[in-house]
Structures are given as structure tokens and as C-alpha cells.
Amino acid sequence: MKRIFIIGIISLFICGSSFAATLNLKATWTANTEPDMKEYRLYRTDGTRTLIGTIPHPNTSYNFSVTVPDQSAGTLTFVLTAVDTNNNESADSAPASYTYNLDTVPPAAPKNLIIQKQ
């Protein structure tokens, strides 16, 4: 029994990537015009706050990828901060959301179709 359990765990670990999907996204924003701007930081904030990337100033867009469960649907939330040359980080921007739906499983077929003369 232990052997089957361990093999199952190893299989999940090795094949885990088949249970995830990658979303390729792009963030855009208006540039901060302060003269001592250094960079921006993009965070994912649904669930745990996670740094997605650090973007050098004066860029105002950022292409990135996130991994979500395969066949899932939900809303991802992100915020952006500005960082100056003294590493002072601004408050969060207003949140931006992205709603996705990876449910590609079709519904069950209808049952009991009957055709009759009218």
C-alpha cells in the first residue's frame, strides 16, 4: 500500500504540469513623471501577494505569464507600484483584474431524444 501511495505522489509531481495552464498577459499603465523614478513592480494580489516582475522605468507595458489550474475559471487581480532611485516604493495602484475561463469540457450530451409524427 505504501508503495502505491509513493508511486502516486511521484506521478503527480512528474505529471503536475499537465494539470496547469499558462495565461500570457500584458499590463499597461501611464508613466510616472517624477524625475527620480527607477522602476515599477507588478504584483498578483488574488490570494497571496506575489511579485510578478520588476520593470525598468520608463517602460509602460509588461508581458508576463501566470499559471492557473487547467480547466478552471476565475479572476486574477494585479497591482502596480512605482519605485524611486532611493528604493522608496509607492502605495499600490488601483487593482486591475483579468477574468479567464479555461473550461473546455463540453456539457454532457442530451438524453432520451425521441422523434414522433406531429
PyMOL commands that set and color helices and strands:
alter all, ss='L'
color gray80, all
select helices_A, chain A and resi 2-19
alter helices_A, ss='H'
color red, helices_A
select strands_A, chain A and resi 20-28+37-44+50-56+61-69+73-84+96-101
alter strands_A, ss='S'
color yellow, strands_A
deselect
rebuild
show_as cartoon
